[in-house]
């Protein structure tokens, strides 16, 4: 059964700092991994999707990497801003014993960027 | 392009009642999936529909059901509501391919009293 964990559960950094969020999954036979941010009381906003054949994806100040063999992904945020404060979730689609249609979410990392 | 639209935004129901939530996907998206989000359990997959057929189902009791219409709009229904059904219900749409990203709506906040 695919399980997804995220470390740390919460993170507080001063504005301008670069930071890394971690996501781990137990079954490496995935189709893709997607990073989202969620603001309080709102839905999820898609940030980056990495296909299983890719190693990384970049969008602006965000860079996501994927190491399927070790079951890990990282989300790198450069020059953090107070507007980056949100909960960041990773989601994995598929797995050896999981239907490719199923998406499993991690518990999220709550990020606070202090001005 | 309009995003995923969920209605209503908020609902308050009492135990034993039933509720129907609605989701309109992004135009052209044929897959709609539903998720329940609670502080204790996080985001959990309910079910996914593609071209009016349920393609996959999570581990929820039969009180949770859904359907998809020919225009890809989807509804989910929860019968005999329990206090533990209080949650944010999120709908996501996808264009259809394995490697398409999910796009979420803002959710429906259901409170059961």
gemmi code that builds the backbone of each chain (N, CA, C; Angstrom):
import gemmi

chains = {
    "A": [
        ("UNK", (0.846, -1.192, 0.000), (0.000, 0.000, 0.000), (0.888, 1.251, 0.000)),
        ("UNK", (0.622, 2.150, -0.936), (1.431, 3.362, -1.050), (1.198, 4.277, 0.152)),
        ("UNK", (2.294, 4.724, 0.757), (2.203, 5.689, 1.853), (3.112, 6.875, 1.531)),
        ("UNK", (2.616, 8.057, 1.845), (3.347, 9.290, 1.547), (3.533, 10.079, 2.830)),
        ("UNK", (4.769, 10.473, 3.088), (5.067, 11.271, 4.268), (5.768, 12.564, 3.852)),
        ("UNK", (5.637, 13.579, 4.698), (6.280, 14.849, 4.429), (6.972, 15.354, 5.691)),
        ("UNK", (8.202, 15.796, 5.510), (9.003, 16.318, 6.608), (9.620, 17.650, 6.169)),
        ("UNK", (9.582, 18.712, 7.040), (8.958, 18.690, 8.361), (7.458, 18.915, 8.291)),
        ("UNK", (6.770, 18.765, 9.400), (5.335, 19.028, 9.444), (5.069, 20.530, 9.413)),
        ("UNK", (5.999, 21.296, 9.978), (5.860, 22.752, 9.990), (7.243, 23.371, 9.907)),
        ("UNK", (7.290, 24.550, 9.306), (8.563, 25.226, 9.080), (8.329, 26.724, 9.119)),
        ("UNK", (9.208, 27.422, 9.850), (9.118, 28.875, 9.925), (10.474, 29.456, 9.545)),
        ("UNK", (10.495, 30.327, 8.551), (11.758, 30.882, 8.066), (11.630, 32.393, 7.883)),
        ("UNK", (12.743, 33.114, 7.968), (12.712, 34.553, 7.688), (12.635, 34.787, 6.185)),
        ("UNK", (12.016, 35.891, 5.821), (11.885, 36.257, 4.417), (13.249, 36.288, 3.728)),
        ("UNK", (13.290, 35.791, 2.495), (14.525, 35.824, 1.717), (15.320, 34.527, 1.764)),
        ("UNK", (14.973, 33.682, 2.722), (15.723, 32.433, 2.869), (15.301, 31.423, 1.797)),
        ("UNK", (16.254, 30.602, 1.353), (15.951, 29.462, 0.483), (15.570, 28.295, 1.375)),
        ("UNK", (14.623, 27.464, 0.919), (14.200, 26.354, 1.770), (13.852, 25.130, 0.932)),
        ("UNK", (13.854, 23.984, 1.610), (13.570, 22.708, 0.962), (12.500, 21.963, 1.748)),
        ("UNK", (11.485, 21.504, 1.044), (10.446, 20.670, 1.629), (10.624, 19.248, 1.085)),
        ("UNK", (10.387, 18.274, 1.950), (10.627, 16.893, 1.575), (9.353, 16.059, 1.503)),
        ("UNK", (9.348, 15.123, 0.574), (8.221, 14.206, 0.396), (8.807, 12.819, 0.145)),
        ("UNK", (8.306, 11.826, 0.885), (8.771, 10.449, 0.704), (7.592, 9.533, 0.423)),
        ("UNK", (7.824, 8.529, -0.428), (6.767, 7.566, -0.737), (7.350, 6.162, -0.705)),
        ("UNK", (6.518, 5.184, -0.382), (7.028, 3.840, -0.124), (7.092, 2.965, -1.376)),
        ("UNK", (6.237, 3.216, -2.341), (6.190, 2.392, -3.552), (6.716, 3.236, -4.718)),
        ("UNK", (7.847, 2.838, -5.277), (8.507, 3.674, -6.283), (7.900, 3.542, -7.689)),
        ("UNK", (6.979, 2.607, -7.879), (6.393, 2.403, -9.213), (5.262, 3.394, -9.461)),
        ("UNK", (5.600, 4.671, -9.485), (4.581, 5.717, -9.618), (4.502, 6.216, -11.050)),
        ("UNK", (3.393, 6.856, -11.372), (3.236, 7.496, -12.665), (3.736, 8.937, -12.628)),
        ("UNK", (3.391, 9.618, -11.553), (3.869, 10.986, -11.409), (3.731, 11.451, -9.969)),
        ("UNK", (4.313, 12.603, -9.701), (4.220, 13.222, -8.386), (3.903, 14.691, -8.615)),
        ("UNK", (2.962, 15.201, -7.846), (2.522, 16.580, -8.024), (2.642, 17.324, -6.705)),
        ("UNK", (3.129, 18.549, -6.760), (3.192, 19.430, -5.595), (2.083, 20.467, -5.683)),
        ("UNK", (1.474, 20.720, -4.505), (0.392, 21.695, -4.406), (0.669, 22.631, -3.235)),
        ("UNK", (0.026, 23.804, -3.274), (-0.055, 24.624, -2.085), (-1.528, 24.826, -1.750)),
        ("UNK", (-1.787, 24.956, -0.451), (-3.156, 25.172, -0.006), (-3.167, 26.315, 0.989)),
        ("UNK", (-3.941, 27.338, 0.694), (-4.139, 28.436, 1.626), (-5.316, 28.088, 2.528)),
        ("UNK", (-5.340, 28.644, 3.744), (-6.373, 28.264, 4.718), (-7.781, 28.362, 4.149)),
        ("UNK", (-8.552, 27.288, 4.294), (-9.944, 27.272, 3.861), (-10.147, 27.216, 2.368)),
        ("UNK", (-9.083, 27.047, 1.633), (-9.195, 27.050, 0.173), (-8.861, 25.683, -0.413)),
        ("UNK", (-9.031, 25.589, -1.719), (-8.654, 24.361, -2.405), (-7.153, 24.320, -2.643)),
        ("UNK", (-6.725, 23.345, -3.408), (-5.306, 23.162, -3.693), (-4.951, 23.822, -5.020)),
        ("UNK", (-3.795, 24.472, -5.020), (-3.279, 25.074, -6.244), (-2.107, 24.233, -6.727)),
        ("UNK", (-2.174, 23.775, -7.969), (-1.099, 22.962, -8.513), (0.144, 23.814, -8.743)),
        ("UNK", (1.289, 23.306, -8.285), (2.555, 24.011, -8.457), (3.386, 23.372, -9.563)),
        ("UNK", (3.670, 22.103, -9.402), (4.525, 21.395, -10.357), (4.096, 19.944, -10.413)),
        ("UNK", (4.196, 19.354, -11.595), (3.989, 17.915, -11.755), (5.235, 17.330, -12.391)),
        ("UNK", (5.757, 16.265, -11.777), (6.925, 15.580, -12.324), (6.497, 14.190, -12.765)),
        ("UNK", (6.710, 13.884, -14.011), (6.400, 12.544, -14.499), (7.478, 11.569, -14.035)),
        ("UNK", (7.138, 10.291, -14.018), (8.062, 9.287, -13.477), (9.371, 9.225, -14.255)),
        ("UNK", (9.344, 9.655, -15.518), (10.556, 9.601, -16.341), (11.426, 10.852, -16.182)),
        ("UNK", (10.922, 11.841, -15.441), (11.636, 13.100, -15.276), (12.381, 13.139, -13.954)),
        ("UNK", (13.411, 14.000, -13.882), (14.162, 14.155, -12.647), (13.800, 15.439, -11.912)),
        ("UNK", (13.396, 16.476, -12.688), (13.031, 17.727, -12.040), (12.160, 18.582, -12.938)),
        ("UNK", (11.477, 19.531, -12.281), (10.667, 20.508, -12.973), (10.868, 21.855, -12.275)),
        ("UNK", (10.820, 22.924, -13.065), (11.049, 24.260, -12.514), (9.936, 25.190, -12.953)),
        ("UNK", (9.541, 26.067, -12.020), (8.587, 27.115, -12.346), (8.919, 28.320, -11.480)),
        ("UNK", (9.470, 29.342, -12.098), (9.828, 30.551, -11.343), (10.819, 30.248, -10.234)),
        ("UNK", (10.438, 30.571, -8.996), (11.329, 30.339, -7.845), (11.215, 28.914, -7.297)),
        ("UNK", (10.428, 28.081, -7.928), (10.209, 26.730, -7.444), (10.947, 25.718, -8.314)),
        ("UNK", (11.533, 24.738, -7.634), (12.169, 23.630, -8.337), (11.826, 22.350, -7.599)),
        ("UNK", (11.272, 21.387, -8.315), (10.939, 20.111, -7.700), (11.784, 19.023, -8.337)),
        ("UNK", (12.313, 18.146, -7.504), (13.105, 17.029, -7.998), (12.445, 15.719, -7.621)),
        ("UNK", (12.770, 14.687, -8.365), (12.202, 13.368, -8.095), (13.290, 12.311, -8.199)),
        ("UNK", (13.419, 11.499, -7.161), (14.301, 10.345, -7.180), (13.433, 9.131, -6.901)),
        ("UNK", (12.977, 8.504, -7.972), (12.040, 7.383, -7.823), (12.643, 6.220, -7.069)),
        ("UNK", (13.911, 5.920, -7.339), (14.525, 4.733, -6.751), (14.588, 4.822, -5.228)),
        ("UNK", (14.768, 6.036, -4.727), (14.826, 6.200, -3.268), (13.478, 6.621, -2.699)),
        ("UNK", (12.493, 6.837, -3.543), (11.169, 7.214, -3.076), (11.119, 8.595, -2.469)),
        ("UNK", (11.811, 9.554, -3.114), (11.865, 10.899, -2.534), (11.664, 11.981, -3.584)),
        ("UNK", (11.062, 13.061, -3.120), (10.950, 14.270, -3.921), (11.211, 15.459, -3.010)),
        ("UNK", (11.814, 16.502, -3.559), (12.023, 17.729, -2.803), (11.443, 18.900, -3.575)),
        ("UNK", (10.930, 19.861, -2.842), (10.471, 21.122, -3.419), (11.360, 22.212, -2.853)),
        ("UNK", (12.092, 22.865, -3.749), (13.010, 23.932, -3.372), (12.339, 25.263, -3.676)),
        ("UNK", (12.285, 26.138, -2.676), (11.729, 27.478, -2.862), (12.855, 28.479, -2.645)),
        ("UNK", (13.156, 29.242, -3.666), (14.223, 30.230, -3.579), (13.677, 31.577, -3.112)),
        ("UNK", (14.499, 32.283, -2.355), (14.188, 33.655, -1.928), (12.747, 33.765, -1.435)),
        ("UNK", (12.458, 33.059, -0.361), (11.070, 32.965, 0.128), (10.480, 34.338, 0.454)),
        ("UNK", (9.149, 34.425, 0.268), (8.407, 35.669, 0.505), (7.232, 35.374, 1.436)),
        ("UNK", (6.735, 36.382, 2.165), (5.581, 36.132, 3.047), (4.394, 35.516, 2.310)),
        ("UNK", (4.214, 35.853, 1.038), (3.132, 35.277, 0.246), (3.284, 33.790, -0.022)),
        ("UNK", (4.448, 33.228, 0.284), (4.654, 31.789, 0.130), (4.079, 31.020, 1.311)),
        ("UNK", (3.673, 31.726, 2.350), (3.128, 31.067, 3.540), (1.851, 30.309, 3.172)),
        ("UNK", (1.858, 29.026, 3.410), (0.745, 28.135, 3.045), (1.124, 26.728, 3.475)),
        ("UNK", (0.217, 25.796, 3.245), (0.542, 24.379, 3.446), (0.883, 23.784, 2.085)),
        ("UNK", (1.983, 23.068, 2.046), (2.452, 22.458, 0.802), (2.243, 20.945, 0.887)),
        ("UNK", (1.573, 20.404, -0.113), (1.280, 18.975, -0.135), (1.875, 18.338, -1.385)),
        ("UNK", (2.368, 17.127, -1.212), (2.772, 16.353, -2.372), (1.765, 15.222, -2.553)),
        ("UNK", (1.594, 14.794, -3.780), (0.640, 13.727, -4.094), (1.263, 12.810, -5.124)),
        ("UNK", (1.118, 11.534, -4.895), (1.692, 10.523, -5.771), (0.568, 9.778, -6.486)),
        ("UNK", (0.699, 9.634, -7.785), (-0.286, 8.858, -8.548), (0.311, 7.487, -8.861)),
        ("UNK", (-0.448, 6.441, -8.475), (-0.068, 5.089, -8.868), (0.915, 4.430, -7.929)),
        ("UNK", (1.341, 3.255, -8.319), (2.237, 2.432, -7.525), (2.003, 0.994, -7.942)),
        ("UNK", (2.939, 0.112, -7.611), (2.883, -1.276, -8.079), (1.561, -1.939, -7.740)),
        ("UNK", (1.166, -1.783, -6.493), (-0.055, -2.445, -6.046), (-1.209, -1.463, -5.903)),
        ("UNK", (-1.074, -0.339, -6.565), (-2.118, 0.692, -6.495), (-2.578, 0.985, -7.910)),
        ("UNK", (-3.856, 1.077, -8.092), (-4.360, 1.468, -9.395), (-3.771, 2.802, -9.809)),
        ("UNK", (-3.410, 2.950, -11.072), (-2.803, 4.195, -11.521), (-3.748, 5.361, -11.337)),
        ("UNK", (-5.034, 5.050, -11.181), (-5.980, 6.133, -11.027), (-5.944, 6.752, -9.639)),
        ("UNK", (-5.381, 6.029, -8.670), (-5.448, 6.535, -7.302), (-4.328, 7.517, -7.041)),
        ("UNK", (-4.697, 8.585, -6.363), (-3.734, 9.604, -5.958), (-3.677, 9.604, -4.433)),
        ("UNK", (-2.471, 9.460, -3.905), (-2.276, 9.446, -2.448), (-1.547, 10.724, -2.051)),
        ("UNK", (-2.110, 11.428, -1.074), (-1.547, 12.685, -0.618), (-0.720, 12.503, 0.649)),
        ("UNK", (0.320, 13.309, 0.772), (1.036, 13.421, 2.029), (0.270, 14.329, 2.974)),
        ("UNK", (0.688, 14.386, 4.245), (-0.012, 15.192, 5.241), (0.246, 16.692, 5.125)),
        ("UNK", (1.273, 17.063, 4.366), (1.552, 18.483, 4.160), (2.619, 19.042, 5.089)),
        ("UNK", (3.236, 20.115, 4.631), (4.163, 20.910, 5.438), (3.594, 22.312, 5.520)),
        ("UNK", (3.394, 22.804, 6.745), (2.878, 24.156, 6.951), (4.053, 25.124, 6.995)),
        ("UNK", (4.107, 26.028, 6.041), (5.222, 26.967, 5.912), (4.798, 28.374, 6.319)),
        ("UNK", (5.579, 28.978, 7.181), (5.386, 30.392, 7.542), (6.651, 31.147, 7.185)),
        ("UNK", (6.514, 32.187, 6.384), (7.643, 33.038, 6.024), (7.462, 34.364, 6.759)),
        ("UNK", (8.399, 34.654, 7.655), (8.288, 35.821, 8.532), (8.917, 37.039, 7.876)),
        ("UNK", (8.165, 38.143, 7.784), (8.716, 39.354, 7.136), (9.886, 39.922, 7.934)),
    ],
    "B": [
        ("UNK", (-9.819, 30.406, -19.246), (-10.640, 29.235, -18.965), (-11.074, 29.271, -17.516)),
        ("UNK", (-12.338, 29.016, -17.255), (-12.811, 28.997, -15.877), (-12.225, 27.775, -15.180)),
        ("UNK", (-12.015, 27.930, -13.868), (-11.461, 26.829, -13.100), (-12.545, 25.856, -12.682)),
        ("UNK", (-12.183, 24.970, -11.761), (-13.130, 24.011, -11.220), (-14.064, 24.740, -10.250)),
        ("UNK", (-15.352, 24.552, -10.426), (-16.335, 25.251, -9.597), (-17.100, 24.267, -8.742)),
        ("UNK", (-17.113, 24.529, -7.447), (-17.847, 23.676, -6.526), (-18.945, 24.489, -5.844)),
        ("UNK", (-20.109, 23.886, -5.749), (-21.221, 24.524, -5.049), (-21.923, 23.525, -4.162)),
        ("UNK", (-22.473, 23.972, -3.013), (-22.265, 25.308, -2.438), (-20.901, 25.401, -1.758)),
        ("UNK", (-20.512, 26.557, -1.278), (-19.253, 26.705, -0.568), (-19.378, 26.222, 0.862)),
        ("UNK", (-20.508, 26.428, 1.452), (-20.731, 26.014, 2.843), (-22.096, 25.330, 2.978)),
        ("UNK", (-22.123, 24.335, 3.858), (-23.366, 23.604, 4.127), (-23.392, 23.222, 5.600)),
        ("UNK", (-24.544, 23.398, 6.202), (-24.742, 22.909, 7.566), (-25.930, 21.961, 7.546)),
        ("UNK", (-25.697, 20.745, 7.999), (-26.743, 19.723, 8.014), (-26.775, 19.082, 9.399)),
        ("UNK", (-27.873, 18.382, 9.679), (-27.965, 17.649, 10.944), (-27.795, 16.158, 10.688)),
        ("UNK", (-27.423, 15.464, 11.739), (-27.221, 14.018, 11.637), (-28.436, 13.328, 11.046)),
        ("UNK", (-28.190, 12.353, 10.181), (-29.275, 11.594, 9.596), (-29.757, 12.139, 8.262)),
        ("UNK", (-29.462, 13.417, 8.007), (-29.879, 13.994, 6.729), (-28.949, 13.520, 5.611)),
        ("UNK", (-29.317, 13.895, 4.392), (-28.437, 13.602, 3.275), (-28.055, 14.917, 2.587)),
        ("UNK", (-26.976, 14.867, 1.812), (-26.488, 16.082, 1.174), (-25.954, 15.754, -0.217)),
        ("UNK", (-26.096, 16.709, -1.126), (-25.556, 16.574, -2.473), (-24.653, 17.758, -2.773)),
        ("UNK", (-23.443, 17.455, -3.204), (-22.469, 18.478, -3.562), (-22.241, 18.434, -5.064)),
        ("UNK", (-21.943, 19.585, -5.635), (-21.801, 19.669, -7.084), (-20.423, 20.158, -7.490)),
        ("UNK", (-19.960, 19.684, -8.631), (-18.646, 20.064, -9.139), (-18.710, 20.218, -10.654)),
        ("UNK", (-18.293, 21.374, -11.139), (-18.188, 21.589, -12.581), (-16.710, 21.658, -12.937)),
        ("UNK", (-16.231, 20.740, -13.761), (-14.806, 20.701, -14.078), (-14.413, 21.784, -15.076)),
        ("UNK", (-13.132, 21.907, -15.284), (-12.617, 22.796, -16.317), (-13.126, 22.295, -17.670)),
        ("UNK", (-13.483, 23.221, -18.525), (-14.018, 22.853, -19.825), (-13.052, 21.936, -20.566)),
        ("UNK", (-13.589, 20.819, -21.060), (-12.754, 19.872, -21.781), (-12.183, 18.757, -20.921)),
        ("UNK", (-12.236, 18.926, -19.618), (-11.746, 17.878, -18.711), (-12.816, 16.810, -18.534)),
        ("UNK", (-12.416, 15.559, -18.701), (-13.392, 14.471, -18.632), (-13.315, 13.680, -17.333)),
        ("UNK", (-12.245, 13.892, -16.569), (-12.088, 13.171, -15.308), (-12.395, 14.096, -14.139)),
        ("UNK", (-13.202, 13.605, -13.219), (-13.502, 14.338, -11.993), (-13.287, 13.387, -10.822)),
        ("UNK", (-12.533, 13.855, -9.833), (-12.318, 13.045, -8.637), (-12.707, 13.856, -7.409)),
        ("UNK", (-13.049, 13.142, -6.360), (-13.513, 13.760, -5.106), (-12.624, 13.331, -3.955)),
        ("UNK", (-12.398, 14.266, -3.036), (-11.550, 14.025, -1.885), (-12.217, 14.610, -0.642)),
        ("UNK", (-11.953, 13.952, 0.483), (-12.396, 14.471, 1.780), (-11.162, 14.916, 2.542)),
        ("UNK", (-11.212, 16.116, 3.096), (-10.083, 16.619, 3.879), (-10.534, 16.940, 5.292)),
        ("UNK", (-9.895, 16.302, 6.264), (-10.149, 16.564, 7.675), (-8.821, 16.779, 8.384)),
        ("UNK", (-8.835, 17.508, 9.514), (-7.573, 17.741, 10.238), (-6.913, 16.433, 10.678)),
        ("UNK", (-7.710, 15.443, 11.030), (-7.137, 14.201, 11.548), (-6.641, 13.240, 10.483)),
        ("UNK", (-7.339, 13.152, 9.379), (-7.026, 12.162, 8.341), (-6.373, 12.754, 7.104)),
        ("UNK", (-6.311, 14.071, 7.010), (-5.730, 14.685, 5.831), (-6.645, 14.538, 4.621)),
        ("UNK", (-6.033, 14.503, 3.460), (-6.780, 14.383, 2.199), (-6.935, 12.917, 1.833)),
        ("UNK", (-8.187, 12.485, 1.701), (-8.427, 11.090, 1.355), (-9.275, 10.997, 0.094)),
        ("UNK", (-8.881, 10.094, -0.790), (-9.551, 9.897, -2.072), (-10.895, 9.217, -1.863)),
        ("UNK", (-11.930, 9.777, -2.476), (-13.269, 9.185, -2.405), (-13.561, 8.348, -3.642)),
        ("UNK", (-13.594, 8.983, -4.801), (-13.815, 8.267, -6.061), (-13.468, 9.163, -7.233)),
        ("UNK", (-13.328, 8.516, -8.402), (-13.032, 9.233, -9.630), (-13.989, 8.769, -10.718)),
        ("UNK", (-14.449, 9.726, -11.509), (-15.307, 9.439, -12.647), (-14.648, 9.902, -13.932)),
        ("UNK", (-14.844, 9.113, -14.957), (-14.329, 9.454, -16.283), (-15.381, 9.042, -17.293)),
        ("UNK", (-15.798, 9.978, -18.108), (-16.836, 9.711, -19.117), (-18.026, 8.973, -18.519)),
        ("UNK", (-18.531, 9.497, -17.410), (-19.746, 9.033, -16.735), (-19.592, 7.691, -16.033)),
        ("UNK", (-18.383, 7.128, -16.004), (-18.160, 5.832, -15.362), (-17.238, 6.003, -14.156)),
        ("UNK", (-17.574, 5.331, -13.061), (-16.690, 5.376, -11.913), (-15.459, 4.535, -12.217)),
        ("UNK", (-14.310, 5.181, -12.183), (-13.079, 4.498, -12.592), (-12.337, 3.930, -11.393)),
        ("UNK", (-12.528, 4.537, -10.242), (-11.835, 4.074, -9.054), (-12.567, 4.559, -7.823)),
        ("UNK", (-12.354, 3.860, -6.724), (-13.079, 4.188, -5.502), (-12.157, 4.028, -4.312)),
        ("UNK", (-12.257, 4.935, -3.367), (-11.476, 4.852, -2.143), (-12.190, 4.003, -1.112)),
        ("UNK", (-11.665, 4.030, 0.101), (-12.196, 3.179, 1.172), (-13.195, 3.925, 2.046)),
        ("UNK", (-14.296, 4.265, 1.475), (-15.363, 4.945, 2.206), (-16.614, 4.082, 2.168)),
        ("UNK", (-17.465, 4.225, 3.197), (-18.692, 3.418, 3.213), (-19.630, 3.773, 2.071)),
        ("UNK", (-20.603, 2.888, 1.850), (-21.540, 3.053, 0.751), (-22.424, 4.276, 0.862)),
        ("UNK", (-22.413, 4.923, 2.046), (-23.200, 6.167, 2.189), (-22.675, 7.275, 1.262)),
        ("UNK", (-21.437, 7.116, 0.846), (-20.819, 8.091, -0.059), (-20.967, 7.571, -1.493)),
        ("UNK", (-21.582, 8.339, -2.319), (-21.768, 7.920, -3.706), (-21.604, 9.130, -4.619)),
        ("UNK", (-21.470, 8.859, -5.876), (-21.303, 9.961, -6.817), (-21.821, 9.579, -8.177)),
        ("UNK", (-21.811, 10.559, -9.050), (-22.144, 10.293, -10.445), (-21.575, 11.409, -11.307)),
        ("UNK", (-21.509, 11.126, -12.583), (-21.026, 12.126, -13.532), (-21.995, 12.188, -14.706)),
        ("UNK", (-22.244, 13.371, -15.155), (-23.190, 13.586, -16.245), (-22.454, 13.686, -17.579)),
        ("UNK", (-23.219, 13.706, -18.631), (-22.618, 13.697, -19.977), (-21.798, 14.963, -20.248)),
        ("UNK", (-22.079, 16.040, -19.517), (-21.287, 17.268, -19.704), (-20.089, 17.316, -18.751)),
        ("UNK", (-19.792, 16.186, -18.124), (-18.671, 15.987, -17.187), (-18.899, 16.571, -15.806)),
        ("UNK", (-19.954, 17.311, -15.609), (-20.264, 17.788, -14.267), (-20.518, 16.577, -13.368)),
        ("UNK", (-20.154, 16.730, -12.097), (-20.274, 15.598, -11.183), (-20.973, 16.027, -9.901)),
        ("UNK", (-21.634, 15.078, -9.298), (-22.238, 15.280, -7.985), (-21.788, 14.164, -7.061)),
        ("UNK", (-21.646, 14.503, -5.793), (-21.457, 13.447, -4.807), (-22.551, 13.588, -3.755)),
        ("UNK", (-22.964, 12.456, -3.260), (-24.065, 12.402, -2.305), (-23.607, 11.660, -1.055)),
        ("UNK", (-23.953, 12.202, 0.081), (-23.700, 11.511, 1.341), (-25.045, 11.343, 2.042)),
        ("UNK", (-25.384, 10.100, 2.315), (-26.668, 9.835, 2.981), (-26.437, 9.554, 4.464)),
        ("UNK", (-27.484, 9.648, 5.236), (-27.443, 9.368, 6.672), (-26.198, 9.982, 7.309)),
        ("UNK", (-26.112, 11.275, 7.249), (-24.931, 11.998, 7.708), (-24.585, 11.695, 9.153)),
        ("UNK", (-23.273, 11.606, 9.401), (-22.752, 11.419, 10.751), (-21.873, 12.628, 11.092)),
        ("UNK", (-21.662, 12.826, 12.400), (-20.845, 13.961, 12.827), (-19.460, 13.912, 12.180)),
        ("UNK", (-18.928, 12.704, 12.027), (-17.593, 12.520, 11.456), (-17.498, 12.852, 9.980)),
        ("UNK", (-18.632, 13.122, 9.345), (-18.610, 13.501, 7.929), (-18.290, 14.982, 7.753)),
        ("UNK", (-18.227, 15.715, 8.844), (-17.861, 17.133, 8.764), (-16.451, 17.246, 8.198)),
        ("UNK", (-16.310, 17.974, 7.120), (-15.025, 18.027, 6.414), (-15.103, 19.042, 5.298)),
        ("UNK", (-13.940, 19.277, 4.679), (-13.885, 20.031, 3.431), (-13.863, 19.001, 2.307)),
        ("UNK", (-14.831, 19.082, 1.420), (-14.904, 18.159, 0.295), (-14.396, 18.870, -0.948)),
        ("UNK", (-13.373, 18.275, -1.519), (-12.698, 18.881, -2.659), (-12.917, 18.060, -3.917)),
        ("UNK", (-13.095, 18.763, -4.993), (-13.266, 18.136, -6.296), (-12.088, 18.562, -7.166)),
        ("UNK", (-11.609, 17.645, -7.981), (-10.510, 17.952, -8.891), (-10.856, 17.449, -10.277)),
        ("UNK", (-10.411, 18.166, -11.274), (-10.608, 17.686, -12.638), (-9.267, 17.540, -13.335)),
        ("UNK", (-9.296, 16.711, -14.363), (-8.073, 16.365, -15.081), (-8.476, 16.121, -16.521)),
        ("UNK", (-7.567, 16.409, -17.447), (-7.956, 16.270, -18.845), (-8.145, 14.817, -19.246)),
        ("UNK", (-7.451, 13.896, -18.560), (-7.727, 12.497, -18.838), (-6.513, 11.604, -18.893)),
        ("UNK", (-5.387, 12.096, -19.385), (-4.197, 11.262, -19.478), (-3.575, 11.005, -18.115)),
        ("UNK", (-2.797, 9.891, -18.033), (-2.149, 9.520, -16.767), (-1.339, 10.649, -16.182)),
        ("UNK", (-0.675, 11.407, -17.052), (0.260, 12.413, -16.566), (-0.272, 13.836, -16.655)),
        ("UNK", (-1.577, 13.940, -16.609), (-2.177, 15.271, -16.561), (-2.249, 15.728, -15.119)),
        ("UNK", (-2.040, 17.013, -14.864), (-2.137, 17.501, -13.488), (-3.589, 17.583, -13.030)),
        ("UNK", (-3.769, 17.460, -11.711), (-5.075, 17.673, -11.104), (-5.268, 19.166, -10.862)),
        ("UNK", (-6.493, 19.612, -11.092), (-6.850, 21.007, -10.809), (-8.028, 20.984, -9.846)),
        ("UNK", (-7.868, 21.658, -8.705), (-8.864, 21.587, -7.655), (-9.766, 22.812, -7.619)),
        ("UNK", (-10.984, 22.580, -7.147), (-11.876, 23.666, -6.806), (-11.605, 24.131, -5.382)),
        ("UNK", (-12.379, 25.120, -4.920), (-12.183, 25.653, -3.571), (-12.892, 24.845, -2.490)),
        ("UNK", (-13.642, 23.858, -2.901), (-14.216, 22.952, -1.929), (-15.571, 23.369, -1.380)),
        ("UNK", (-16.231, 22.415, -0.766), (-17.464, 22.647, -0.018), (-17.198, 22.276, 1.427)),
        ("UNK", (-17.421, 23.226, 2.320), (-17.239, 22.970, 3.754), (-18.550, 22.458, 4.312)),
        ("UNK", (-18.564, 21.190, 4.702), (-19.761, 20.570, 5.266), (-19.624, 20.455, 6.779)),
        ("UNK", (-20.594, 20.971, 7.473), (-20.643, 20.831, 8.924), (-21.887, 20.049, 9.292)),
        ("UNK", (-21.705, 18.965, 10.034), (-22.825, 18.136, 10.474), (-23.001, 18.331, 11.979)),
        ("UNK", (-24.209, 18.732, 12.381), (-24.452, 18.997, 13.811), (-25.429, 17.977, 14.399)),
    ],
}
model = gemmi.Model(1)
for chain_id, residues in chains.items():
    chain = gemmi.Chain(chain_id)
    for i, (resn, *xyz) in enumerate(residues, 1):
        res = gemmi.Residue()
        res.name, res.seqid = resn, gemmi.SeqId(i, " ")
        for name, pos in zip(("N", "CA", "C"), xyz):
            atom = gemmi.Atom()
            atom.name, atom.element = name, gemmi.Element(name[0])
            atom.pos, atom.b_iso = gemmi.Position(*pos), 0.0
            res.add_atom(atom)
        chain.add_residue(res)
    model.add_chain(chain)
structure = gemmi.Structure()
structure.add_model(model)
structure.setup_entities()
